[in-house]
Amino acid sequence: MDIVPLAELLVLKDAGVWGDEDEVHGTIVLRSTNVKNDGSIDFRKQARRAIPAKKVAEKSLQEGDILLERSGGSPAQPVGRVAYFRGYEQTVVHGNFIGRLRPNPDLVEPRYLFRFLHRLHQTGGTLRYQAQTTGLRNLKFKEYERLDIPLPPRDEQRRIAHLLDEADRLQRLRKEANEKAQRILPALFVEMFGDPETNPMGWEIKPLKEVATIQIGPFGSLLHQKDYVEGGIPLINPKHIQGGRIAPSASNAITPEKHHALKKYQLRAGDVVMGRRGEMGRCAVVGADEDGWLCGTGSLIIRPLQDRASAPYLASLLSHNVMRRRLESLSLGLTLPNLNATIVQNLLVMLPPNDRQVAFKDALTRTKGVIANQAVAERGLGDAVATLRSHLFAGAV
């Protein structure tokens, strides 16, 4: 297999252009924000700039060009992302933080070269070409263009590019399926109970205090620095309630002694824990694994009364966009919205019959099972694709 420096595989390598804003007659200029992590180009956020005609002719992108992010990045994302230009219905040029690489089709398959450079960035390979000045990360292009590119026979280059294109297509389909599954949950609630804004099914309306007890988390004065220990009993604040689940932090935990002293703030399986500060409507059902954990200062406990309301129903209702907006309008504080016990106790909620809530709980459990399986499949496919990329470029597949 031949090894060739990147620079020798290019017929063109140049920086981009910029100009004054011109939304009417300007030329589309692609920026770092248009380069997606999967190597595609997002045309939705278009910058139109006044570029001289001569420059437009020089900098117009052609199908097969590779866009290279030369400045940008972040602590979690090194500079050096690449995207493959497949063409566009209008003339497009690249911005001044973007480099253009035009592969020589007589020497290398453009799609293969893109795939190699994309994997280089995905695996952290561009870190060694990164320089940082005044907070901006720049790609050391003179070093980058000396990068050695393995060149298998042309048929093998096409095969590798095709296999990775297919793998990406499958990942996109899997991701779309997972996103669709996620959208089922709010749709399921509305299908069974109707829109909380209008209550079209005419359910009984009650203040929350008639269907559940409300307990605000302990005041900050009850917890001191010495009470916190690494790996102790988890303390659940709003930041630990994510996507309808409880995600504890080992560093936000208390000693068993302090836990014992704060019995009335302990969570029980079947409770709903809800954030009362910041983002409204952030809540989760407490499961058996979380039984006994402590409600944090920024959260509150909603404990359903037997045969009046179920935790899955209340959690889904309170996290609905309609109820989120209602809680926001009732909250106190200008900079950081917060709820007190009285506000939550008097919150009006629609109350379907108990058997209807039980049916919803069963449907919710089944749906969440599907979503969990989708997520596992998505992660598994991602791992498989990463392995495939590694093996293909190593010549093992």
N, C-alpha and C positions, 0 to 999 in steps of 0.2 A: 504494500500500500504506500502510495506517495504521500509525503508530508510537505505542504506548501504554505509559505507565509500568506496571511490574509491579503496583504497589499498586492501580491502578485495575481490574485484571483479577481481583481476589480478593474473595470474600465473607467470608473469614476468614483471619486470620494470627495465630498465637499461639505461645507457648512451651509446653513440656510440663510434666509433673508427676513427682514421685518420692515414695517412701514407704519404710517399713520392709519388710524382707524377709518374705514370706509365701508359701511354696511350695505351700501347700495351698489357701487361699482367695483368694490375691492375684490381681490383674488383670495381664495381660500388658502389659509396658511395653517399647516398642521403643527401642533405644539406637543410638548411632553404630556399634557393632559389628554391628548387624543390617542396616546400609545397605551394599550391595555396590557395587563400582565400576561394574558394568554397569547400575545403576539399579534392580535388583530388591531384594527384601527376603529376608533369611535368617532363617527362623523357628526354626532349630534351637537357638540359644542364647537361650532365653527367660528374661527376668527377671520374676519375679512379685512385685508389691509391694502393700502394704495401702494402697489409694487410697479415700478417702471416696466414697460412692455419687454424691453431687452432682458431684464432680470427674470421676468416670468418665463421667457423662452429658455433661458439658461437653467432655471431651477425647477421647471415642470417635472413632476414625477411620472415615471413610466411603470407599467405593470412589471413586477419582478424586482423593483427597487426595494432595498431594505432600509428602514428608518432606524437610526441609532441615537438613543438619548445620550447626549454628551454632557449635559449639565442638569442637575436636579437631584432626584433620589431623596432618601430620608434615612434615619438611623436603622429602620427596619427593612429598608429597600435600597440596595446599592444602585448607583447610577449604572447605565449600560443596558437598559431594556431595549429590545428590538421589536419591530413590527414589519410585517410583509405587506407591501402595497399591491393590491389586486386590480387597481384601476378605479376610476370614479367618473360619473357623468359630466363633471365639470373639471376645469383646469385646477390643479392643486400643486402648491409648492410647500417646501418645508421651512420651519422657523429657524431662528438663529441659535436655539439651544438643541437643535436636532441635526445630526449628520446624515448624509445620504450615501449609501453604498450601492453601487450598481455592479452586480456580478458579471463577469465575462462568461457568456453562455457557451463559449467554445472550450472553456476550461472547467466549469463547475455548474451543476444544476442549481439555479438560484434558490429553489425551495429547500434543497439539501443544506446549502450554506446558511440560510435563515434558521433552519432547525438546529444546526450546530451552535450558532451564536445564541439562540434562544435558550438552549439547554445550559450553555456556559453561564448565562446570567441566573437562571433558575437554581443552579447548584452553587451559587456564590463565587463563581470564577472571575467575575469582573471586579471583585473587591481589590485585587492586587493592582488594578489599573486605575484606582480611584484616588483623587487628590481632593483635599477639602480646604477652601479658603473663604473666610468671612461667612461661614455657615453654608456655603454653596458647595455641593459636591460636583467635581468635574472629572471627566474621563481623560486619562492621559493617552490621547489618541495615537501618538507616535509609537508608544509601547503596544497599544492594543492592535495596531495594524501589523505588528510583527508576530502576532499570534499564529501558532502552527495549526494548520487545518489538515486533518487526515482526509485523503481523497481516494476512496475505493473506486472501482470501475463505474462508468456512468450508469449502467443498469442497476448497480447496487445503490448508487446515490438516489436514483428514482424510487427504488423499492423502499429505502429507509424513509424518504420524505412521504411516500404514500402511506406507509404503515403508521407514521406519527400523525399524519392528517386524519386518518381514520380513528386513531385513538382519541384525538382531540374532539372529533365529532361525537364519539360515544360519550365522552365526558360532558359535553354540552347538553346532550340529550338527557343524561342522568341528572345533571344539575337542574334542568328545566322540570323534570319529573318531580324532583325533590321540592322545588319551589311551588309547584302546583299542589303537591300534597300539603304543604304548609298553609296554603290559602284555604284548604278545606275546613280548618277549625272554625274560623269566624263564620264561614258560610253555613256550617252545620248548626251553629247556635241560632242564626237568623232563620234557618229552615224550620227548626223545631219550636222556636219561641217568638219569632218576629223581631222587627226592629225596636230596640228599647226606646227610641225617640218617640215613636207613635203608638207602640203597644197595640198592633192591629188585631191581635187575638183576644184582647180584652182581659188580660190577666189581672188579678187583684194587685193593687199597689199598696205597699206597706213601708214604713220607715225601717231601716236596716236593724234598729235596736229591737224590733219585734220578732225578728227571725234569727238573730245572732247576738252574742255578747261581744263587746268591743273592749280591747285592752291596749292602751298605748304602751310602747316600749319604755324601759326605765329611763328616768332623767339622767343626764350626764353626771350629776353629783353622786349617783349611786355606784358609778364605776370609776375606778382610779387606775393610774398607770400600772401599779403593782398587781392589779387583778388580771392583766392581760398576759397570756403565756403563748408561746409558739406550740401549736399542736394540741391545745386544750379543747374545751367544749365550744363549738362554733357559735359565734354571735352573728345574727342575720340582720344586716342593714340593707337599704335599697339596692346598693351596688351588687349584693349577693343574690338578687332576684333577677334572673336573666332568661328571657324567652319563655316565661311560664314555669321555670325550674329554679331550684335553689342551688346556687353554686358557692359553697363556703370557701373561706380563705384560712389557711393554717395560721396566718399572722393575726387574724381577727378572731381570737378565741380567749376564753377566760378559765380561771382555775376552778376545780371542782368545789372548793369552799365558797367562792363567790356565787357559783351556779346554785348551790344549795340555799344560799341566802336570798335568792331572787326567784323563788318558786312561782310566783304569780305571773312571771314573764316568760315562763318556759313554754315552748311550743309542744302541742300534742298532735299525734297523727290524726288527720281529718280537719285540722285548722286550715284557715287561709291566712298566710302572712302577706301583708301589703305594705309597700313603701308609702310613707306619709310626707316625705320631703322630696323636692325636685320633680322628677317625672311622675305624673299621676297615673294611676291604674296599673302600676307594676305589682303583680301579685302572683302567688304560687300556692298550690295545695301542699300541705305538709304530709310527707309520707312516713312509713314506718322507720326508714333509715334516719329521718330527721327528728324523730320523736325525742323530746327532751332538750333540743337545742334552744338557744336563748334568742328571744326577740330583741333586736337592737334598738337603740334610742330613736333612730330614724324610721322605724317600722311600727306596725301595729298588728295585733292578733284579732282576727274575726273568727269566732267559734260558733258554728251553726247550731241552732237549737234543734234537738231531735225531732224528726218528723215535720219540720218547718222548712228547712232549706238544706241543700247538700253543698259540700265544699266545691266540687267541680263546677256546679252551676254558678255559685257566687263568684268564683275566680274568673270564669269565662264572662260573666255579666260585667264585673267591675273592670275587666281589662278591655272591654269593647270600646271602640272609639267614641261612641256617644257618651258613655259613662266617664271616660277619661276627660272629655271636654267639660262635663258637668262638674267633676271634681276640681278641675282647674279653675272654673268660675267661682267655686265655693272656697277655694283655698285662701290662706292668709299669706302675707309677705310679698314684697315687691320683687326682690332679687332672687329669693329662694322660696317657691311656693311650698306651703306646708299645711297639713290638716291636723285638727285637734279632735278629741273624742266626740265632742258635741256635734261637729259637722258630720262625722261619719255615722254616728248613731241616728241622726235625723235624715240621712240620705234616703230618698224615696227609691225603692226598687220594685220591679214587677215580680210577682210571686206565682209561678205556675204550680199546679198540683204536684205533690211529692212523687207520684208514680211517673209523671212526665220528666221530672228531674232525674229519677233513677234510670229511665230509658236513655236520657241524654248522657249520663255517666257511662253507661255501657257502650253507647256509640262512640263516645270520646275515647274510651280505652282502646277500642278496635282501631280507630283512626290513628291514634298516637302510635300504636303498634306498627301500622303501615309506614308512618313517617320515620320511625326509628329504623325500620328495615331499609328504607330508602337512603337514610343517612349512612348506614353501615355499608351499603352497596356503593355509595358515592365515594366514601373513603377508601374502600377496597379497590375500586377502579383507579382512583388517583395513585395509590401505591403501585398498582400493576403497571400503569403508564410510566411512572418514574423509573421502575425497574426496566421496562422495555426500552426507554430512551438510553439508559446506561448501557444495556447489552448491545443495542444496535450500533452505537458509536464505538463500542469495544470490539465489534465484529463477532459477537457471541450468538447472534440470532440470524 
